[in-house]
Amino acid sequence: MPVLERITVNPKILGGKPIIRGTRLSVQFVLELLASGATEEEILKDYPHLQPEDIRACLGYAAQVTENEIYVDLEKTS
């Protein structure tokens, strides 16, 4: 299964947030775990129904949704 096929959206689950297929874990939740310093091994231990490919799918999803974002420097220039 290609990585991003592991991510799905269902309006009846978590208000339509992107989730890992077959779970109620949102992509956002997994990304927040990683951002807080949790390792892949720790996440897989705490959520044994996940596979390493699920974590990579969350990262891939985040990369795709930010691909075409426009960034504006909000810092004042002198």
Beta strands, then each sheet from edge to edge (+ up, - down):
strand 1: 7-8
strand 2: 19-20
sheet 1: 1+ 2-
end
